């Protein structure tokens, strides 16, 4: 025999870990983008707050200008000396105000070039309002200047009129003096006295009133200096705030650039993820095709042989098989040697070959790994049939229906694990899993999910779509392995069992757990439908060994008939194309019409007992299994 080593599976171009890593990178980039957006909003809030502070400072500045205008209105009532000083002060103020406006305008222009369009719009609006206020202030200043000029003209006119009236009066007095010089000396003295009084009044105005107004002017000038000093301090604060705004604007620009780069990177990542998803869908399609081809190469009908575990102190059949070596047909060989006790003391040797042979030491989990790929075939849309065959007490129920690690619970778990993996890969597949549990007892179908039902159950086939339905049968939607296992625990208690000479608790019916898996791809619209039949056959037994009678005898005859029908169907499948296949010979084979043959996948576990006392039953089971294993399905 040659040793056969399976070739290592080639890794796909894109693995699940790569998809997880890309998804993690996308999440990190989105978190960084959210952080940048938060910082941008915070900076914008700070800029708007600073703009509000600037507006408040400008309001205070306008209030101080209004107070200054009030002072100017009082100074406007002074004489010519006051007017000349006021013009000089006004000239200086205009120069400083223009310088401030020019500086402010330059900084505003620089600000327009550096900050974002939104901040520019706000500052332009504030600048427009500020210029309107300045224009109004200039207009008020011009109005006040006009009023001052008007008052000066009026005062000059009054002085001229007074001078003319004085001259006229003086001339009149001189005439009167000349005329009355000799006649009215007393009136002349009175006039001189009046002139002296007028001189005293003029001196009083020059010596008292004008110095008082000068002191008031000095006090106003001092107040003006204080206001200008305060204004310069505020201007420094404004300049500092503008510098901060400029720095924030630079930071905003940097954040905008980083945000733009991150957005571009995120767009690239999303495009790459979309491309990889498309590629993953294509790879999944190729995987399905290759998986189907691989299963076809392994054979549409396979047979696994399992030797039941028994205590060490019992006499066993002499088995011999290598764990790893394969024969020329890529199968494992099982050799059995029997000692013929008699005159010749000769030995008989039997050889059988199967796809896989499991010893007494192999666990259910290990066995399941060998056939689990058929679950994927069912999810992909193929009909799969897995059944356990063997004599009564050979371990079929332990293999198929053990509550924790039987083939049925493990198959259900595998179905949901594979569906979950496809969902994690974002293949956009949606699956509906539906389950039915029946038994065939004495060629009658019993609904184990509703055993009290008296309705008749008929088998109907859709030969075009290769689908099989059973009328009036209970079907449940399976949402989790735990739910399915709970149902299995209940229905297993309802199976028909009885005690015979061969087994204390023998299954008297064929239990069939039917899982329909319907898949729909949201992206491509592809639909799949596969059926997984998990069957725990009743044990074959010879009537002379089990010694059954009455009802048990009838059950045994029905069991053996259906098992013989399975062999007839498989033999017919091995014949040339077009030959009749006797599916209708039993309810079991008729139910499995679309799961035996064509493109379906069939796996038979032949369970055998290693006890020497069961030698003949073991040989019969192995011969039947060899007949099944030699079947080659036509296309």
C-alpha positions in Angstrom: 0.0 0.0 0.0 1.1 3.5 -0.7 0.9 6.3 1.9 -1.4 9.1 0.9 -0.9 12.6 2.2 -3.4 15.3 1.4 -2.0 18.4 -0.2 -2.2 21.6 1.9 -4.9 23.9 1.0 -3.8 27.0 -0.8 -4.5 30.2 1.0 -7.0 32.5 -0.7 -5.7 35.8 -2.0 -7.8 37.7 0.5 -8.5 36.2 4.0 -11.0 37.0 6.6 -8.3 38.6 8.8 -7.5 41.1 6.0 -11.2 42.1 5.8 -11.3 42.5 9.6 -8.1 44.6 9.5 -9.5 46.8 6.8 -12.7 47.3 8.7 -10.8 48.2 11.8 -8.7 50.8 9.8 -11.9 52.3 8.4 -13.4 52.6 11.9 -10.2 54.2 13.2 -10.2 56.7 10.3 -13.9 57.5 10.9 -13.1 58.1 14.6 -10.2 60.4 13.7 -12.4 62.3 11.2 -15.1 62.7 14.0 -12.4 64.1 16.3 -11.2 66.6 13.6 -14.8 67.7 13.0 -15.2 68.3 16.8 -12.0 70.3 17.0 -13.1 72.4 14.0 -16.4 73.2 15.6 -14.7 74.1 18.8 -12.3 76.5 17.0 -15.2 78.0 15.0 -17.0 78.7 18.3 -13.9 80.3 19.8 -13.6 82.5 16.7 -17.2 83.6 16.9 -16.8 84.3 20.6 -13.7 86.4 19.9 -15.6 88.3 17.2 -18.3 89.0 19.7 -15.7 90.4 22.1 -14.4 92.6 19.4 -17.8 93.9 18.7 -18.3 94.7 22.4 -15.0 96.6 22.4 -16.0 98.6 19.4 -19.3 99.5 21.1 -17.4 100.7 24.1 -15.2 102.7 21.7 -18.2 104.3 20.1 -19.6 105.1 23.6 -16.4 106.9 24.5 -16.6 108.8 21.2 -20.1 109.9 22.0 -18.9 111.2 25.4 -16.0 113.0 23.6 -18.5 114.6 21.3 -20.5 115.9 24.3 -17.4 117.5 25.6 -16.7 119.1 22.2 -20.2 120.5 22.2 -19.3 122.3 25.5 -16.0 123.5 24.2 -17.7 124.9 21.1 -19.1 127.7 23.2 -15.7 129.2 23.9 -14.2 132.3 22.3 -11.7 132.5 19.4 -8.9 131.1 21.5 -11.0 128.1 22.4 -11.9 127.7 18.7 -8.3 127.6 17.5 -7.3 125.1 20.2 -10.3 123.0 19.4 -9.4 122.9 15.7 -5.9 121.8 16.5 -7.2 119.1 18.9 -9.7 118.0 16.3 -7.0 117.9 13.7 -4.9 115.6 15.9 -7.9 113.4 16.7 -8.8 113.1 13.0 -5.2 112.0 12.2 -5.2 109.4 15.0 -8.6 108.2 14.1 -7.6 107.8 10.4 -4.4 106.0 11.5 -6.5 103.6 13.6 -8.9 103.1 10.8 -6.0 102.4 8.3 -4.4 99.9 10.7 -7.7 98.3 11.5 -8.5 98.1 7.8 -5.1 96.5 7.0 -5.5 93.9 9.8 -9.0 93.1 8.6 -7.7 92.6 5.0 -5.0 90.3 6.3 -7.7 88.5 8.3 -9.8 88.1 5.2 -6.9 86.3 3.4 -6.2 83.8 6.2 -9.4 82.6 7.7 -12.2 80.5 6.1 -14.9 81.9 3.8 -17.4 81.8 6.6 -15.3 83.8 9.0 -14.5 86.3 6.1 -18.2 86.8 5.6 -18.8 87.5 9.3 -15.8 89.9 9.5 -16.9 91.7 6.3 -20.4 92.1 7.8 -18.9 93.5 11.0 -16.5 95.7 9.0 -19.4 97.1 7.0 -21.3 97.9 10.2 -18.1 99.4 11.7 -17.6 101.6 8.6 -21.2 102.7 8.7 -20.8 103.8 12.3 -17.5 105.6 11.4 -19.3 107.4 8.5 -22.1 108.3 10.8 -19.5 109.6 13.4 -17.8 111.6 10.6 -21.1 113.0 9.5 -21.9 114.0 13.1 -18.4 115.6 13.4 -19.0 117.5 10.2 -22.4 118.6 11.4 -20.9 119.8 14.7 -18.1 121.5 12.8 -20.7 123.3 10.7 -22.6 124.3 13.8 -19.4 125.6 15.3 -18.6 127.6 12.2 -22.1 129.0 12.2 -21.8 130.0 15.8 -18.5 131.7 15.1 -20.0 133.6 12.1 -22.9 134.6 14.3 -20.5 135.8 17.0 -18.4 137.7 14.5 -21.6 139.3 13.1 -22.7 140.3 16.6 -19.3 141.7 17.4 -19.3 143.7 14.1 -22.8 144.9 14.8 -21.7 145.8 18.4 -18.7 147.6 17.0 -20.8 149.5 14.5 -23.3 150.3 17.2 -20.5 151.5 19.5 -19.1 153.6 16.7 -22.5 155.1 15.9 -23.1 155.7 19.5 -19.6 157.2 19.9 -20.2 159.5 17.0 -23.6 160.3 18.3 -22.1 161.0 21.7 -19.3 163.1 20.2 -21.9 165.1 18.3 -23.9 165.5 21.4 -20.8 166.4 23.3 -19.9 168.9 20.8 -23.3 170.2 20.7 -23.8 169.9 24.4 -20.2 170.5 25.4 -20.9 173.7 26.8 -24.4 172.9 27.8 -24.2 169.5 29.4 -20.9 168.8 31.3 -22.7 166.4 33.6 -23.8 164.2 30.8 -20.3 164.0 29.5 -19.0 162.9 32.9 -21.7 160.2 33.0 -20.6 158.9 29.6 -17.0 158.7 30.7 -18.1 156.9 33.8 -20.1 154.4 31.6 -17.1 153.9 29.4 -15.0 153.1 32.4 -17.5 150.6 33.6 -17.4 149.0 30.2 -13.7 148.8 30.4 -13.9 147.2 33.8 -16.4 144.6 32.4 -13.9 143.8 29.5 -11.1 143.5 31.9 -13.2 141.2 34.1 -13.9 139.1 31.1 -10.2 138.9 30.1 -9.0 138.3 33.7 -11.7 136.1 35.2 -14.0 134.3 32.6 -11.3 133.5 30.0 -8.9 131.9 32.6 -11.8 129.8 34.0 -12.7 128.6 30.5 -9.0 127.8 29.9 -8.9 125.7 33.1 -12.0 123.8 31.9 -10.3 123.2 28.6 -7.2 121.8 30.3 -9.4 119.5 32.3 -11.2 118.3 29.2 -7.8 117.8 27.5 -6.7 115.7 30.4 -9.8 113.6 30.2 -9.2 113.2 26.5 -5.7 111.9 27.2 -7.0 109.4 29.7 -9.5 108.2 27.2 -6.9 107.9 24.5 -4.7 105.9 26.9 -7.5 103.5 27.7 -8.3 103.2 24.0 -4.7 102.3 23.3 -4.9 99.5 26.0 -8.0 98.2 24.4 -6.4 98.4 21.0 -3.5 96.2 22.4 -6.1 93.7 23.5 -7.8 93.8 20.2 -4.5 93.2 18.4 -3.7 90.3 20.7 -7.1 88.8 20.0 -6.6 89.3 16.3 -3.3 87.5 16.5 -5.0 84.6 18.3 -7.7 84.6 15.6 -5.0 84.4 13.0 -3.3 81.5 14.8 -6.7 79.7 15.1 -7.3 80.4 11.5 -4.0 78.8 10.6 -4.9 75.8 12.8 -8.3 75.6 11.1 -6.6 75.6 7.7 -4.3 72.8 8.8 -7.2 70.9 10.2 -9.2 71.4 7.0 -6.2 70.1 5.0 -5.8 67.1 7.3 -9.6 66.5 7.1 -9.4 66.7 3.3 -6.6 64.2 3.2 -8.3 61.9 5.6 -11.5 62.2 3.6 -9.6 61.3 0.4 -8.0 58.4 2.2 -11.3 57.3 3.6 -12.8 57.4 0.0 -9.9 55.3 -1.3 -10.4 52.9 1.6 -14.2 52.6 0.9 -13.5 52.1 -2.8 -10.9 49.4 -2.0 -13.3 47.7 0.4 -16.0 47.8 -2.3 -13.6 46.3 -4.8 -12.5 43.6 -2.3 -16.2 42.8 -1.5 -16.8 42.4 -5.2 -13.7 40.2 -5.5 -14.8 38.3 -2.4 -18.2 37.6 -4.0 -16.4 36.4 -7.1 -14.1 34.2 -5.0 -17.1 32.8 -3.2 -18.6 31.9 -6.5 -15.3 30.2 -7.6 -15.1 28.5 -4.2 -18.6 27.1 -4.6 -17.7 25.7 -8.0 -14.4 24.3 -6.8 -16.0 22.9 -3.7 -18.6 21.1 -5.8 -15.9 19.8 -8.2 -13.9 18.6 -5.2 -16.9 16.8 -3.7 -17.6 15.2 -7.1 -14.0 14.0 -7.3 -14.4 12.4 -3.8 -17.5 10.7 -5.1 -21.2 11.4 -4.9 -21.8 8.3 -2.8 -19.3 7.7 0.0 -19.1 5.1 2.7 -17.4 5.5 6.1 -16.9 2.5 8.3 -17.0 2.8 12.0 -16.2 0.1 14.5 -18.1 0.4 17.8 -16.2 0.8 21.0 -16.6 -2.1 23.5 -15.0 -3.1 26.8 -11.5 -4.7 26.6 -12.5 -7.9 28.4 -14.7 -9.2 25.6 -13.6 -11.4 22.7 -13.3 -9.4 19.5 -13.0 -10.0 15.8 -9.5 -9.9 14.5 -9.5 -6.5 12.6 -6.5 -5.1 10.7 -6.4 -1.8 8.9 -3.8 1.0 8.5 -4.8 4.4 9.7 -3.2 6.4 6.9 -2.3 4.1 4.0 -4.6 4.1 0.9 -4.9 1.5 -1.8 -4.8 2.2 -5.5 -8.4 3.5 -5.5 -7.5 6.1 -2.8 -9.5 4.1 -0.2 -8.6 2.5 3.1 -8.7 -1.3 3.5 -10.2 -3.3 6.3 -9.0 -6.9 6.8 -10.9 -9.4 9.0 -9.5 -12.8 9.8 -11.7 -15.6 11.2 -10.3 -18.8 12.8 -12.2 -21.9 11.5 -12.3 -24.2 14.5 -12.5 -27.8 13.3 -10.5 -30.5 11.8 -8.3 -28.3 9.6 -8.0 -25.3 12.0 -7.8 -23.0 9.0 -8.5 -19.3 8.8 -10.7 -17.2 6.5 -9.7 -13.8 5.4 -12.0 -11.0 4.3 -11.0 -7.6 2.8 -13.1 -4.5 2.4 -12.3 -1.0 1.2 -14.1 2.2 2.1 -13.5 5.9 1.8 -12.6 6.2 5.5 -12.4 3.7 8.4 -12.7 4.8 12.0 -11.5 2.6 14.8 -12.9 2.2 18.3 -10.7 5.1 19.6 -12.1 7.8 17.2 -14.6 10.2 18.7 -17.7 11.7 17.1 -16.0 15.1 16.7 -13.2 13.5 14.7 -15.6 11.6 12.5 -17.6 14.7 11.9 -14.6 16.6 10.6 -14.2 14.1 7.8 -17.7 14.7 6.5 -18.4 18.3 7.5 -17.6 19.6 4.0 -20.9 18.1 2.8 -22.7 20.7 5.0 -21.2 23.4 2.8 -22.5 21.6 -0.3 -26.0 21.7 1.1 -25.7 25.4 1.9 -24.5 25.9 -1.7 -27.8 24.3 -3.0 -27.1 20.5 -3.2 -29.3 17.8 -1.7 -27.3 15.8 0.9 -28.2 12.5 2.5 -26.3 11.1 5.5 -27.5 7.9 7.1 -26.2 5.3 9.5 -26.6 1.6 8.5 -25.8 -1.5 10.6 -27.1 -4.2 12.7 -29.0 -3.6 15.9 -26.7 -2.5 18.6 -23.8 -1.4 16.4 -23.9 2.2 17.6 -25.9 4.0 14.8 -28.0 6.1 17.3 -24.8 7.0 19.2 -23.2 8.1 16.0 -26.1 10.1 14.6 -28.2 11.3 17.5 -26.0 11.6 20.6 -27.3 14.7 22.4 -23.9 16.5 22.6 -21.7 15.3 19.7 -23.8 13.2 17.4 -23.7 13.9 13.7 -27.1 15.6 13.8 -26.3 18.2 16.5 -22.9 18.8 15.1 -24.4 19.2 11.6 -26.9 21.8 12.9 -24.1 23.7 14.6 -22.0 23.6 11.4 -24.8 25.0 9.3 -25.2 28.1 11.5 -21.4 28.5 11.9 -21.0 28.5 8.1 -23.9 31.0 7.7 -22.4 33.2 10.4 -19.0 33.1 8.6 -20.5 34.1 5.3 -22.3 37.0 7.1 -19.1 38.1 8.7 -17.5 38.2 5.3 -20.3 40.5 4.1 -21.2 38.2 1.3 -24.8 39.6 1.5 -26.4 36.1 1.8 -29.6 35.6 3.7 -30.6 32.1 4.8 -33.8 30.5 6.0 -33.4 27.2 7.9 -36.4 25.0 8.2 -36.6 21.7 10.0 -38.9 18.6 9.9 -38.6 15.5 12.0 -40.3 12.3 11.0 -40.0 8.5 11.4 -41.0 5.7 9.1 -42.6 3.0 11.1 -44.0 -0.1 9.4 -44.0 1.9 6.1 -46.1 4.7 7.6 -44.9 8.3 8.1 -45.2 9.7 11.6 -44.7 13.4 12.3 -42.6 13.4 15.5 -43.2 17.1 16.0 -46.9 16.4 16.1 -47.3 12.6 16.9 -50.9 13.0 17.9 -52.0 14.1 14.4 -54.3 11.7 12.6 -53.8 13.3 9.2 -52.4 11.3 6.3 -49.0 12.1 5.0 -48.1 11.7 1.4 -44.8 12.2 -0.4 -44.7 14.5 -3.4 -41.8 15.3 -5.7 -40.9 18.3 -7.9 -38.7 16.5 -10.5 -37.8 19.8 -12.2 -36.4 21.5 -9.1 -35.5 18.3 -7.4 -37.6 19.1 -4.3 -39.5 16.8 -2.1 -42.5 17.7 0.1 -44.6 15.8 2.6 -48.2 16.8 3.0 -49.6 17.8 6.5 -46.2 17.7 8.1 -45.0 20.1 10.8 -42.2 22.4 9.7 -40.4 24.8 12.1 -38.1 27.6 11.5 -34.7 26.9 13.1 -33.0 30.0 14.4 -30.2 28.6 16.6 -28.4 25.2 17.4 -29.7 25.4 20.9 -33.3 25.6 19.7 -32.8 22.6 17.3 -31.1 20.5 20.1 -34.0 21.2 22.4 -36.4 19.9 19.8 -34.2 16.9 19.0 -34.2 16.0 22.7 -38.0 16.0 22.7 -38.5 14.0 19.5 -35.9 11.4 20.3 -38.1 10.4 23.3 -41.0 9.8 20.9 -39.2 7.3 18.7 -40.5 3.8 18.5 -38.2 1.5 20.4 -38.5 -2.0 21.8 -36.4 -4.7 23.4 -35.2 -7.8 21.4 -32.8 -10.6 22.0 -30.2 -8.5 20.0 -30.7 -5.2 21.8 -32.4 -4.1 25.0 -33.5 -0.8 23.4 -33.7 -1.3 19.7 -34.9 1.4 17.3 -38.0 0.0 15.5 -38.2 2.9 12.9 -36.1 5.0 10.6 -35.8 8.5 12.1 -35.2 11.3 9.5 -34.3 14.9 10.4 -34.9 17.0 7.3 -33.2 20.5 7.1 -34.2 22.7 4.2 -31.7 25.6 3.7 -32.9 28.4 1.4 -30.4 31.1 0.5 -30.8 34.5 -1.3 -27.9 36.8 -2.3 -29.1 40.4 -2.0 -26.4 41.7 -4.4 -26.6 39.3 -7.2 -30.1 37.9 -6.8 -28.9 34.3 -6.8 -31.1 31.9 -4.9 -30.1 28.4 -3.6 -32.1 25.6 -2.0 -30.6 22.6 -0.5 -31.9 19.7 1.7 -29.9 17.9 4.3 -31.4 14.5 5.3 -29.9 13.2 8.5 -31.1 9.6 9.0 -30.8 7.1 11.8 -31.8 3.8 10.2 -33.4 1.1 12.2 -31.0 -1.8 12.8 -30.9 -4.8 10.5 -31.3 -8.1 12.3 -31.9 -11.7 11.5 -35.2 -13.0 12.8 -33.6 -16.3 14.0 -31.2 -14.3 16.1 -33.5 -11.6 17.5 -36.3 -14.2 18.0 -39.0 -11.6 17.7 -42.7 -12.5 17.4 -46.0 -10.8 16.8 -45.7 -7.1 16.5 -41.9 -7.1 16.8 -41.8 -9.6 13.9 -43.9 -7.3 11.7 -41.6 -4.4 12.6 -38.5 -6.4 11.7 -39.9 -7.5 8.4 -40.7 -3.8 7.5 -37.2 -2.7 8.6 -35.4 -5.4 6.5 -37.6 -4.7 3.5 -36.8 -1.0 3.5 -33.1 -1.6 4.0 -33.2 -4.1 1.1 -34.9 -1.4 -1.0 -32.1 1.0 -0.3 -29.7 -1.6 -1.7 -31.8 -2.1 -4.7 -32.0 1.6 -5.5 -28.2 2.0 -5.1 -27.6 -1.0 -7.4 -29.9 0.6 -10.0 -28.0 3.9 -9.7 -24.9 2.0 -10.6 -26.5 0.6 -13.8 -26.5 2.3 -17.2 -28.4 5.5 -17.8 -32.1 5.2 -18.4 -32.7 2.0 -16.3 -35.6 2.0 -13.9 -34.8 2.9 -10.3 -37.2 1.3 -7.8 -37.7 4.3 -5.5 -41.3 3.3 -4.8 -40.4 0.0 -3.3 -40.4 1.6 0.2 -41.4 4.9 1.8 -37.8 5.5 2.8 -36.3 5.3 -0.7 -39.2 7.2 -2.2 -38.7 10.0 0.3 -35.0 10.1 -0.6 -35.6 10.1 -4.4 -33.8 13.5 -5.0 -31.1 12.8 -2.3 -29.9 9.6 -3.9 -28.6 10.0 -7.4 -28.0 12.8 -9.9 -26.1 15.7 -8.4 -26.9 14.9 -4.8 -24.3 13.8 -2.2 -24.8 10.7 -0.2 -22.7 9.5 2.8 -23.4 6.2 4.5 -21.9 5.3 7.9 -21.7 1.5 8.2 -21.6 0.8 11.9 -20.2 -2.6 12.8 -19.8 -4.5 16.0 -16.3 -5.9 16.8 -17.7 -8.7 19.0 -16.9 -12.2 17.8 -20.5 -13.2 18.5 -21.6 -10.7 15.9 -19.2 -11.8 13.2 -21.8 -12.9 10.6 -23.9 -9.7 11.0 -20.7 -7.6 10.7 -19.7 -9.4 7.5 -23.2 -8.8 6.0 -23.1 -5.1 6.9 -19.7 -4.7 5.4 -20.7 -6.5 2.2 -23.8 -4.3 1.9 -21.6 -1.2 2.5 -19.1 -2.4 -0.2 -21.9 -2.7 -2.6 -22.9 0.9 -1.9 -19.4 2.2 -2.1 -18.8 0.7 -5.5 -21.7 2.7 -7.0 -20.7 5.3 -9.6 -23.5 7.8 -10.5 -24.1 8.7 -14.1 -24.4 12.3 -15.1 
